Amino acid sequence: MIVRQRKILGWMEGPNENRNAGKTSKALAVLLDDCIPIPGTERRIGFDPILGLIPGVGDGSATAIGSIILVQAVKAGVSKVILMRMSVNLLINGMIGSIPILGDLFSAWFKSNLRNFYLLKKHQNGKAKASWTDWCVVSIALVVIVSIAVILSLIVARVVIELFSWIFGAV
């Protein structure tokens, strides 16, 4: 999957607006999922799992930033089915990513933003313009995804605070 994604990262086609959407999405996907090489391996990680290490705000922030790719997909005319698929990728990454340490390892492996960029690239020419219903679907999905990610992050932060308080006494 990663090899196929890297091949697709090389170029975007279509009108200038779609090309610009592709450049923005590509830059975000690489920044969040693939910009830092792991020494001694062929693997790479991005800032998504690193941001996820910050309790309470990291995973919510990474999910919100990754949602920009979803908005770019609407502008590029991607169908509602693919938009929902992209939303599910963000939701999975946000929910599992909120689990301390294990979630960050999952985010480094899952690479939801690269997956979403690949979907955008593959399906960008579905239609010329996004319709009003496309924007509604994406808006609702964004609100739900970001809300769930933020709520889960806050719950995890509260658990971590309580754990530290229990271990080290009242803070």
FIRODREN-389856 format. One line per 8 residues: number of its first residue (from 1); for each residue x, y, z of N, C-alpha, C, O, CB. Coordinates in nm, 2 decimals, decimal comma. Each point is the difference from the previous one (the first is absolute). Glycine has a CB too. Example, Ala and Ser with C-alpha at 12.3 -4.5 7.8 and 13.67 -1.06 7.14 Angstrom:
BEGIN
1) 1,32 -0,57 0,78 -0,09 0,12 0,00 0,09 0,12 0,00 0,10 0,00 0,07 -0,29 -0,12 0,05 | 0,15 0,23 -0,19 0,09 0,11 0,00 -0,08 0,11 0,08 0,05 0,11 0,01 0,07 -0,17 -0,23
This chain:
BEGIN
1) 0,08 -0,12 0,00 -0,08 0,12 0,00 0,09 0,13 0,00 -0,03 0,09 -0,07 -0,15 -0,22 0,19 | 0,28 0,13 -0,04 0,09 0,12 0,01 0,07 0,02 -0,13 0,01 0,12 -0,04 0,02 -0,16 0,29 | 0,02 -0,06 -0,31 0,07 0,01 -0,13 -0,10 0,06 -0,10 0,04 0,10 -0,08 0,11 -0,29 0,13 | -0,27 0,15 -0,06 -0,10 0,05 -0,09 -0,03 0,14 0,03 -0,01 0,09 -0,09 -0,09 -0,32 0,06 | 0,09 0,27 0,16 -0,02 0,13 0,04 0,11 0,09 -0,04 -0,02 0,12 -0,04 -0,12 -0,20 0,23 | 0,26 0,04 -0,17 0,12 0,09 -0,04 0,00 0,02 -0,15 0,04 0,11 -0,04 0,09 -0,20 0,24 | -0,17 -0,01 -0,28 0,00 0,03 -0,14 -0,10 0,10 -0,04 0,02 0,09 -0,08 0,05 -0,32 0,04 | -0,19 0,23 0,11 -0,10 0,09 -0,03 0,03 0,14 0,05 -0,06 0,10 -0,05 -0,10 -0,29 0,07
9) 0,25 0,21 0,08 0,03 0,13 0,05 0,08 0,08 -0,10 0,01 0,12 0,02 -0,01 -0,22 0,21 | 0,04 0,05 -0,34 0,09 0,07 -0,09 -0,07 0,11 -0,08 0,06 0,09 -0,04 0,07 -0,30 0,03 | -0,26 0,20 -0,02 -0,07 0,09 -0,09 -0,15 0,01 0,02 -0,06 -0,09 0,06 0,25 0,05 -0,22 | -0,24 0,15 0,12 -0,15 0,01 0,00 -0,04 0,05 -0,14 0,08 0,07 -0,07 -0,09 -0,01 0,32 | -0,11 -0,10 -0,29 -0,04 0,05 -0,13 -0,14 0,07 0,01 -0,06 -0,01 0,10 0,19 -0,18 -0,21 | -0,17 0,25 0,00 -0,13 0,07 0,00 0,02 0,15 0,00 0,11 0,05 -0,02 -0,21 -0,24 0,14 | -0,02 0,26 -0,10 0,01 0,14 0,00 0,09 0,06 0,10 0,03 -0,07 0,10 -0,26 0,07 -0,19 | 0,26 0,13 0,08 0,09 0,06 0,10 -0,05 -0,01 0,14 0,08 -0,03 0,09 -0,01 0,18 -0,27
17) -0,20 -0,13 0,20 -0,06 -0,01 0,14 0,03 -0,14 0,05 0,04 -0,01 0,12 -0,22 0,18 -0,17 | 0,15 -0,27 -0,03 0,03 -0,14 0,05 0,14 -0,02 0,03 0,04 -0,07 0,09 -0,24 -0,01 -0,22 | 0,29 0,13 0,04 0,14 -0,01 0,02 0,05 0,06 0,13 0,08 -0,06 0,07 -0,05 0,06 -0,32 | -0,08 0,12 0,28 0,03 0,07 0,13 -0,05 -0,08 0,12 0,07 -0,01 0,10 -0,07 0,23 -0,22 | -0,12 -0,27 0,11 -0,06 -0,08 0,10 0,09 -0,13 0,02 0,03 -0,04 0,12 -0,26 0,12 -0,17 | 0,28 -0,13 -0,05 0,09 -0,12 0,01 0,13 0,04 0,06 0,06 -0,08 0,08 -0,17 -0,02 -0,28 | 0,17 0,21 0,17 0,12 0,04 0,06 -0,01 0,03 0,15 0,08 -0,04 0,08 -0,02 0,14 -0,30 | -0,17 -0,04 0,26 -0,02 0,03 0,14 -0,02 -0,14 0,07 0,06 -0,02 0,11 -0,17 0,24 -0,16
25) 0,03 -0,30 0,00 -0,03 -0,13 0,06 0,12 -0,09 0,01 0,03 -0,07 0,10 -0,26 0,08 -0,19 | 0,31 -0,01 -0,02 0,13 -0,07 0,00 0,09 0,05 0,11 0,06 -0,08 0,07 -0,08 0,04 -0,32 | 0,04 0,17 0,26 0,09 0,06 0,10 -0,05 -0,04 0,14 0,08 -0,04 0,08 -0,03 0,23 -0,24 | -0,18 -0,18 0,19 -0,05 -0,04 0,13 0,02 -0,15 0,03 0,04 -0,03 0,11 -0,21 0,22 -0,13 | 0,14 -0,27 -0,08 0,01 -0,15 0,02 0,14 -0,03 0,03 0,03 -0,08 0,09 -0,22 0,04 -0,25 | 0,29 0,09 0,08 0,14 -0,03 0,03 0,04 0,06 0,13 0,07 -0,07 0,08 -0,02 0,07 -0,33 | -0,09 0,12 0,28 0,04 0,06 0,13 -0,05 -0,08 0,12 0,07 -0,02 0,10 -0,07 0,25 -0,21 | -0,13 -0,27 0,10 -0,06 -0,07 0,11 0,04 -0,15 0,01 0,00 -0,06 0,11 -0,19 0,22 -0,13
33) 0,23 -0,22 -0,09 0,01 -0,15 0,00 0,14 -0,05 -0,05 0,03 -0,12 0,02 -0,27 0,11 -0,05 | 0,32 0,09 -0,04 0,11 -0,06 -0,07 0,12 0,09 -0,02 0,08 -0,02 -0,09 -0,24 -0,11 -0,03 | 0,19 0,22 0,21 0,11 0,10 -0,02 0,13 -0,03 0,08 0,10 0,06 -0,03 -0,28 0,11 -0,02 | 0,17 -0,26 0,14 0,12 -0,03 0,09 0,04 -0,14 -0,02 -0,07 -0,09 0,04 -0,01 0,26 0,13 | 0,20 -0,19 -0,23 0,05 -0,14 -0,01 0,04 -0,06 0,13 0,05 0,07 0,09 0,03 -0,02 -0,32 | -0,11 -0,18 0,25 0,05 -0,07 0,12 0,13 -0,06 -0,03 0,01 -0,08 -0,09 -0,25 0,03 0,17 | 0,35 0,09 -0,01 0,13 -0,04 -0,03 0,01 -0,16 0,00 -0,05 -0,06 0,09 0,14 0,28 0,01 | -0,02 -0,27 -0,20 0,03 -0,14 0,00 -0,12 -0,08 -0,06 0,01 -0,12 -0,01 0,13 0,15 0,20
41) -0,24 0,04 -0,24 -0,12 -0,07 -0,06 -0,04 0,08 -0,12 0,05 0,11 -0,03 -0,13 -0,21 0,25 | -0,01 0,04 -0,30 -0,06 0,07 -0,11 -0,13 0,07 0,04 -0,06 0,06 -0,09 0,17 -0,23 -0,07 | -0,15 0,16 0,28 -0,12 0,05 0,05 0,01 0,15 0,03 0,11 0,05 0,02 -0,17 -0,27 0,08 | -0,05 0,29 -0,11 0,00 0,14 0,03 -0,13 0,03 0,08 -0,10 -0,07 0,00 0,22 0,13 -0,21 | -0,11 0,05 0,29 -0,12 0,04 0,08 -0,01 0,15 -0,03 0,08 0,06 -0,06 -0,05 -0,24 0,24 | -0,14 0,23 -0,13 -0,02 0,15 -0,01 -0,04 0,06 0,13 0,03 -0,06 0,11 -0,11 0,02 -0,34 | 0,02 0,16 0,23 -0,03 0,07 0,12 -0,13 -0,05 0,07 -0,02 0,04 0,11 0,15 0,15 -0,20 | -0,21 -0,27 0,02 -0,12 -0,05 0,06 0,02 -0,08 0,13 -0,05 0,03 0,10 -0,05 -0,03 -0,33
49) 0,19 -0,11 0,22 0,02 -0,07 0,13 0,08 0,08 0,10 -0,01 -0,02 0,12 0,01 -0,19 -0,25 | 0,08 0,31 0,09 0,07 0,08 0,09 -0,09 0,10 0,07 0,01 0,01 0,13 0,19 -0,03 -0,27 | -0,30 0,08 0,07 -0,10 0,08 0,06 -0,08 -0,08 0,10 -0,05 0,05 0,10 0,04 0,10 -0,30 | -0,02 -0,28 0,16 -0,08 -0,08 0,08 0,06 -0,03 0,14 -0,07 -0,04 0,09 -0,01 -0,06 -0,29 | 0,20 0,13 0,22 0,07 -0,02 0,13 -0,04 0,10 0,10 0,02 -0,01 0,12 0,17 -0,09 -0,23 | -0,25 0,21 0,06 -0,05 0,11 0,09 -0,14 -0,03 0,05 -0,09 0,00 -0,07 0,23 0,17 -0,05 | -0,15 -0,21 0,25 -0,14 -0,04 0,05 -0,10 0,12 -0,01 0,03 0,11 0,03 0,09 -0,28 0,13 | -0,24 0,13 -0,20 -0,11 0,10 0,00 -0,02 0,07 -0,12 -0,11 0,03 -0,04 0,15 -0,01 0,27
57) 0,07 0,02 -0,30 -0,01 0,08 -0,12 0,06 -0,05 -0,13 -0,03 0,04 -0,11 0,02 0,15 0,27 | 0,11 -0,28 -0,14 0,08 -0,05 -0,11 -0,08 -0,07 -0,11 0,01 0,04 -0,12 0,17 -0,06 0,28 | -0,26 -0,08 -0,12 -0,07 -0,08 -0,10 -0,11 0,09 -0,07 -0,03 -0,01 -0,12 0,08 -0,20 0,25 | -0,12 0,29 -0,05 -0,10 0,09 -0,05 0,06 0,10 -0,10 -0,06 0,02 -0,10 -0,07 -0,05 0,31 | 0,24 0,08 -0,18 0,07 0,10 -0,09 0,04 -0,07 -0,13 -0,02 0,05 -0,11 0,10 0,08 0,31 | -0,02 -0,25 -0,19 0,04 -0,07 -0,12 -0,12 -0,04 -0,09 0,01 0,01 -0,12 0,19 -0,10 0,25 | -0,31 0,05 -0,06 -0,12 -0,03 -0,08 -0,05 0,12 -0,07 -0,05 0,00 -0,11 0,00 -0,19 0,27 | 0,04 0,30 -0,09 -0,05 0,13 -0,06 0,09 0,04 -0,11 -0,05 0,04 -0,11 -0,04 0,03 0,33
65) 0,22 -0,08 -0,21 0,09 0,04 -0,11 -0,02 -0,10 -0,12 -0,01 0,04 -0,11 0,18 0,05 0,27 | -0,18 -0,22 -0,13 -0,03 -0,10 -0,10 -0,13 0,02 -0,07 -0,02 -0,04 -0,12 0,16 -0,12 0,24 | -0,24 0,23 -0,06 -0,13 0,02 -0,06 0,01 0,10 -0,12 -0,09 0,00 -0,08 -0,01 -0,04 0,31 | 0,21 0,11 -0,24 0,02 0,09 -0,11 0,00 -0,08 -0,13 -0,05 0,05 -0,10 0,18 0,12 0,25 | -0,07 -0,29 -0,15 0,00 -0,08 -0,11 -0,14 -0,04 -0,04 -0,03 -0,01 -0,12 0,26 -0,08 0,18 | -0,31 0,07 0,03 -0,14 -0,04 -0,02 -0,07 0,12 -0,07 -0,08 -0,02 -0,10 0,08 -0,13 0,30 | 0,02 0,27 -0,16 -0,06 0,12 -0,06 0,05 0,02 -0,14 -0,07 0,03 -0,09 0,05 0,08 0,32 | 0,15 -0,14 -0,25 0,06 0,01 -0,14 -0,06 -0,11 -0,09 -0,02 0,03 -0,12 0,23 0,06 0,22
73) -0,25 -0,20 -0,04 -0,06 -0,11 -0,08 -0,14 0,05 -0,05 -0,04 -0,03 -0,11 0,16 -0,14 0,24 | -0,19 0,24 -0,05 -0,13 0,06 -0,04 0,02 0,09 -0,11 -0,08 0,00 -0,10 -0,02 -0,02 0,33 | 0,20 0,11 -0,22 0,02 0,10 -0,11 0,04 -0,07 -0,13 -0,03 0,05 -0,10 0,10 0,12 0,28 | 0,00 -0,29 -0,17 0,04 -0,07 -0,12 -0,11 -0,09 -0,06 0,03 -0,06 -0,10 0,20 0,07 0,20 | -0,35 -0,01 -0,04 -0,11 -0,07 -0,06 0,00 -0,15 0,04 -0,05 -0,08 -0,08 0,06 0,24 -0,10 | 0,04 -0,20 0,29 0,00 -0,14 0,04 -0,14 -0,03 0,05 -0,07 0,08 0,06 0,32 -0,07 0,01 | -0,29 -0,13 -0,10 -0,14 -0,05 0,03 -0,02 -0,01 0,15 0,10 -0,01 0,08 -0,11 -0,11 -0,30 | -0,12 0,12 0,26 -0,03 -0,01 0,14 0,05 -0,13 0,06 0,04 0,00 0,12 -0,24 0,14 -0,16
81) 0,19 -0,24 -0,03 0,05 -0,13 0,05 0,14 0,00 0,04 0,04 -0,04 0,10 -0,21 -0,08 -0,24 | 0,25 0,18 0,05 0,15 0,01 0,03 0,02 0,10 0,11 0,09 -0,02 0,08 -0,04 -0,04 -0,32 | -0,13 0,17 0,25 0,02 0,09 0,11 -0,03 -0,07 0,13 0,07 0,03 0,10 -0,14 0,16 -0,25 | -0,03 -0,27 0,15 -0,03 -0,07 0,13 0,11 -0,10 0,03 0,04 -0,02 0,12 -0,28 0,05 -0,16 | 0,30 -0,09 -0,06 0,11 -0,09 0,02 0,12 0,07 0,06 0,07 -0,05 0,09 -0,15 -0,09 -0,28 | 0,10 0,26 0,14 0,11 0,08 0,05 -0,03 0,04 0,14 0,09 0,01 0,09 -0,04 0,08 -0,32 | -0,17 -0,06 0,26 -0,04 0,04 0,14 0,02 -0,11 0,09 0,04 0,02 0,12 -0,21 0,13 -0,21 | 0,14 -0,27 0,05 0,02 -0,12 0,09 0,15 -0,02 0,02 0,03 -0,04 0,12 -0,24 -0,07 -0,21
89) 0,29 0,13 -0,01 0,15 0,00 0,03 0,04 0,09 0,11 0,07 -0,03 0,09 -0,04 -0,03 -0,33 | -0,08 0,19 0,23 0,03 0,09 0,11 -0,06 -0,04 0,13 0,07 0,02 0,11 -0,07 0,16 -0,28 | -0,12 -0,23 0,17 -0,06 -0,04 0,13 0,08 -0,12 0,06 0,02 0,00 0,12 -0,25 0,07 -0,21 | 0,27 -0,17 0,01 0,07 -0,11 0,06 0,14 0,05 0,05 0,03 -0,03 0,12 -0,14 -0,12 -0,28 | 0,17 0,24 0,09 0,13 0,05 0,05 -0,02 0,08 0,12 0,08 -0,01 0,10 0,01 0,02 -0,33 | -0,19 0,07 0,24 -0,03 0,09 0,12 -0,03 -0,08 0,12 0,04 0,03 0,11 -0,11 0,15 -0,27 | -0,02 -0,28 0,14 -0,04 -0,08 0,12 0,11 -0,09 0,05 0,02 0,00 0,12 -0,25 0,00 -0,21 | 0,29 -0,08 0,00 0,10 -0,09 0,05 0,13 0,08 0,04 0,07 -0,03 0,09 -0,16 -0,15 -0,24
97) 0,11 0,29 0,08 0,12 0,09 0,03 -0,01 0,06 0,14 0,10 0,04 0,06 -0,08 0,01 -0,30 | -0,14 -0,04 0,30 -0,02 0,06 0,13 0,05 -0,09 0,11 0,01 0,04 0,12 -0,20 0,09 -0,21 | 0,22 -0,26 0,06 0,05 -0,09 0,10 0,15 0,03 0,02 0,07 0,00 -0,10 -0,24 -0,18 0,04 | 0,21 0,21 0,18 0,14 0,04 0,02 0,10 -0,10 -0,05 -0,02 -0,12 0,01 -0,05 0,25 0,19 | 0,17 -0,09 -0,26 0,11 -0,08 -0,06 -0,04 -0,09 -0,11 0,04 0,01 -0,12 0,08 0,01 0,34 | -0,21 -0,12 -0,19 -0,04 -0,10 -0,10 -0,08 0,07 -0,12 0,02 -0,03 -0,11 -0,04 -0,14 0,29 | -0,05 0,27 -0,14 -0,07 0,08 -0,11 0,09 0,08 -0,09 -0,02 0,01 -0,12 -0,17 0,01 0,28 | 0,30 0,03 -0,10 0,10 0,07 -0,08 0,07 -0,10 -0,09 0,04 0,04 -0,12 -0,01 0,13 0,30
105) 0,00 -0,29 -0,13 0,06 -0,10 -0,09 -0,09 -0,04 -0,11 0,04 -0,02 -0,12 0,09 -0,07 0,31 | -0,26 0,08 -0,16 -0,10 -0,03 -0,10 -0,01 0,11 -0,11 0,00 -0,02 -0,12 -0,13 -0,11 0,29 | 0,14 0,26 -0,12 -0,01 0,11 -0,10 0,12 0,00 -0,09 -0,01 0,03 -0,12 -0,11 0,11 0,29 | 0,24 -0,18 -0,11 0,12 0,00 -0,09 -0,01 -0,11 -0,10 0,05 0,01 -0,11 0,08 0,07 0,30 | -0,20 -0,19 -0,16 -0,02 -0,11 -0,09 -0,12 0,03 -0,10 0,02 -0,03 -0,12 0,07 -0,13 0,29 | -0,20 0,21 -0,12 -0,13 0,01 -0,08 0,01 0,11 -0,11 -0,04 -0,02 -0,11 -0,08 -0,06 0,31 | 0,19 0,19 -0,16 0,02 0,11 -0,10 -0,13 0,04 -0,07 -0,01 0,00 -0,12 0,24 -0,08 0,09 | -0,33 0,13 0,11 -0,13 0,03 -0,05 0,01 0,12 -0,10 -0,08 0,00 -0,10 -0,02 -0,08 0,31
113) 0,18 0,17 -0,20 0,01 0,11 -0,09 0,06 -0,04 -0,13 -0,05 0,05 -0,10 0,08 0,10 0,30 | 0,07 -0,23 -0,21 0,04 -0,06 -0,13 -0,11 -0,08 -0,06 -0,01 0,01 -0,12 0,25 -0,01 0,20 | -0,31 -0,08 0,00 -0,11 -0,08 -0,06 -0,10 0,10 -0,06 -0,05 -0,02 -0,11 0,08 -0,16 0,28 | -0,06 0,29 -0,10 -0,10 0,09 -0,05 0,05 0,08 -0,13 -0,08 0,02 -0,09 -0,01 0,00 0,33 | 0,22 0,01 -0,24 0,05 0,06 -0,12 -0,01 -0,09 -0,12 -0,03 0,04 -0,11 0,19 0,10 0,26 | -0,13 -0,27 -0,12 -0,01 -0,10 -0,11 -0,14 -0,01 -0,05 -0,02 0,00 -0,12 0,21 -0,13 0,22 | -0,29 0,13 -0,01 -0,14 0,00 -0,05 -0,03 0,13 -0,08 -0,07 -0,01 -0,10 0,01 -0,13 0,31 | 0,10 0,25 -0,16 -0,02 0,13 -0,07 0,06 -0,01 -0,14 -0,07 0,04 -0,10 0,07 0,09 0,32
121) 0,12 -0,17 -0,23 0,07 -0,01 -0,13 -0,07 -0,09 -0,09 -0,02 0,03 -0,12 0,23 0,01 0,23 | -0,26 -0,16 -0,06 -0,06 -0,10 -0,09 -0,14 0,04 -0,04 -0,04 -0,03 -0,11 0,17 -0,14 0,23 | -0,20 0,25 -0,04 -0,14 0,03 -0,03 -0,03 0,14 -0,02 -0,12 0,04 0,00 0,06 -0,23 0,13 | 0,16 0,28 -0,15 -0,02 0,14 -0,01 -0,09 0,05 -0,12 -0,05 0,10 0,01 0,27 -0,08 0,10 | -0,22 -0,10 -0,21 -0,08 0,05 -0,12 -0,14 -0,06 -0,01 -0,05 -0,01 -0,11 0,27 0,03 -0,01 | -0,28 -0,05 0,24 -0,13 -0,05 0,00 -0,11 0,09 -0,06 -0,09 -0,05 -0,06 0,16 -0,08 0,26 | -0,05 0,26 -0,17 -0,09 0,10 -0,06 0,06 0,13 0,01 0,10 0,02 0,07 -0,30 -0,15 -0,01 | 0,15 0,23 -0,13 0,07 0,13 -0,01 -0,01 0,08 0,13 0,11 0,05 0,04 -0,17 -0,05 -0,28
129) -0,05 0,01 0,31 -0,01 0,08 0,12 -0,07 -0,08 0,11 -0,08 -0,09 -0,03 0,07 0,30 -0,11 | 0,04 -0,18 0,26 -0,07 -0,06 0,11 -0,13 0,06 0,02 -0,02 0,12 -0,01 0,24 -0,16 0,12 | -0,32 -0,04 -0,09 -0,14 0,05 0,02 -0,02 0,04 0,14 0,08 -0,02 0,09 -0,16 -0,13 -0,27 | -0,04 0,21 0,21 -0,04 0,04 0,13 -0,01 -0,12 0,09 0,04 0,01 0,12 -0,17 0,18 -0,21 | 0,08 -0,30 0,05 0,00 -0,12 0,08 0,13 -0,06 0,04 0,02 -0,05 0,10 -0,24 0,00 -0,21 | 0,32 0,06 0,01 0,14 -0,04 0,03 0,05 0,08 0,12 0,06 -0,05 0,09 -0,02 -0,01 -0,33 | -0,06 0,19 0,24 0,05 0,09 0,11 -0,07 -0,04 0,13 0,06 0,00 0,10 -0,01 0,19 -0,27 | -0,18 -0,22 0,16 -0,07 -0,04 0,12 0,05 -0,12 0,06 0,03 -0,01 0,12 -0,23 0,12 -0,20
137) 0,23 -0,21 -0,01 0,05 -0,13 0,05 0,14 0,02 0,07 0,02 -0,05 0,10 -0,15 -0,07 -0,29 | 0,21 0,20 0,12 0,14 0,02 0,05 -0,01 0,08 0,13 0,07 -0,03 0,10 0,02 0,02 -0,33 | -0,17 0,11 0,24 -0,01 0,09 0,12 -0,05 -0,09 0,12 0,06 0,01 0,11 -0,11 0,19 -0,26 | -0,05 -0,28 0,13 -0,04 -0,08 0,11 0,10 -0,10 0,04 0,03 -0,02 0,12 -0,26 0,04 -0,20 | 0,30 -0,08 -0,02 0,11 -0,10 0,03 0,11 0,07 0,07 0,05 -0,06 0,10 -0,11 -0,07 -0,30 | 0,10 0,25 0,16 0,11 0,07 0,07 -0,04 0,03 0,14 0,08 -0,02 0,09 -0,01 0,12 -0,31 | -0,19 -0,05 0,25 -0,04 0,03 0,13 0,00 -0,13 0,09 0,05 0,01 0,11 -0,19 0,18 -0,20 | 0,09 -0,30 0,04 -0,01 -0,12 0,07 0,15 -0,05 0,03 0,03 -0,04 0,11 -0,26 -0,02 -0,21
145) 0,31 0,05 0,00 0,14 -0,05 0,01 0,08 0,08 0,10 0,06 -0,05 0,09 -0,07 -0,03 -0,32 | 0,01 0,21 0,21 0,08 0,09 0,09 -0,06 0,00 0,14 0,08 -0,01 0,10 -0,02 0,16 -0,29 | -0,19 -0,16 0,21 -0,06 0,00 0,13 0,04 -0,13 0,07 0,04 0,00 0,12 -0,23 0,13 -0,20 | 0,18 -0,24 0,01 0,04 -0,13 0,06 0,14 0,00 0,04 0,04 -0,05 0,11 -0,22 -0,07 -0,24 | 0,27 0,17 0,04 0,14 0,00 0,03 0,03 0,09 0,12 0,08 -0,04 0,08 -0,03 0,00 -0,32 | -0,11 0,15 0,25 0,03 0,10 0,11 -0,06 -0,06 0,13 0,07 0,00 0,10 -0,08 0,19 -0,26 | -0,11 -0,25 0,16 -0,05 -0,06 0,12 0,09 -0,12 0,05 0,03 0,00 0,12 -0,27 0,07 -0,20 | 0,28 -0,15 -0,01 0,08 -0,11 0,04 0,14 0,05 0,05 0,05 -0,06 0,10 -0,16 -0,09 -0,27
153) 0,16 0,25 0,11 0,13 0,06 0,04 -0,02 0,05 0,14 0,09 -0,01 0,09 -0,02 0,06 -0,32 | -0,18 0,02 0,26 -0,02 0,06 0,13 -0,02 -0,11 0,11 0,05 0,01 0,11 -0,16 0,19 -0,22 | 0,04 -0,31 0,07 -0,02 -0,11 0,09 0,14 -0,06 0,04 0,03 -0,03 0,11 -0,26 -0,02 -0,21 | 0,31 0,03 0,00 0,13 -0,06 0,02 0,09 0,10 0,09 0,07 -0,05 0,09 -0,08 -0,07 -0,31 | 0,00 0,25 0,19 0,08 0,09 0,08 -0,05 0,00 0,15 0,08 0,00 0,09 -0,05 0,15 -0,30 | -0,16 -0,16 0,23 -0,05 -0,01 0,13 0,04 -0,13 0,07 0,04 0,01 0,12 -0,24 0,12 -0,19 | 0,20 -0,24 0,00 0,05 -0,12 0,06 0,15 0,01 0,04 0,04 -0,05 0,11 -0,21 -0,08 -0,25 | 0,25 0,19 0,05 0,14 0,02 0,03 0,02 0,08 0,12 0,09 -0,03 0,09 -0,04 0,01 -0,34
161) -0,12 0,13 0,26 0,01 0,09 0,11 -0,04 -0,07 0,13 0,07 0,01 0,10 -0,12 0,19 -0,24 | -0,06 -0,28 0,14 -0,04 -0,07 0,12 0,10 -0,11 0,04 0,03 -0,02 0,12 -0,27 0,06 -0,19 | 0,30 -0,10 -0,03 0,10 -0,10 0,02 0,13 0,06 0,07 0,05 -0,05 0,10 -0,14 -0,08 -0,30 | 0,13 0,24 0,15 0,12 0,07 0,06 -0,04 0,05 0,14 0,09 -0,01 0,09 -0,01 0,08 -0,32 | -0,20 -0,02 0,24 -0,04 0,04 0,14 -0,01 -0,11 0,10 0,04 0,01 0,11 -0,17 0,17 -0,22 | 0,09 -0,30 0,06 -0,01 -0,11 0,09 0,14 -0,06 0,03 0,03 -0,03 0,12 -0,25 -0,02 -0,22 | 0,31 0,05 0,00 0,14 -0,05 0,02 0,08 0,10 0,09 0,07 -0,05 0,09 -0,09 -0,07 -0,31 | 0,02 0,25 0,19 0,09 0,09 0,06 -0,07 0,09 0,11 0,06 0,09 0,05 0,07 -0,09 -0,26
169) -0,25 -0,03 0,24 -0,08 0,08 0,10 -0,06 0,12 -0,06 0,01 0,01 -0,13 0,15 -0,08 0,30 | -0,23 0,14 -0,10 -0,08 0,12 -0,05 0,10 0,10 -0,07 0,10 0,03 0,05 -0,27 -0,06 0,13 | 0,13 0,07 -0,29 0,08 0,10 -0,08 -0,05 0,14 0,02 0,05 0,09 -0,06 -0,01 -0,27 -0,11
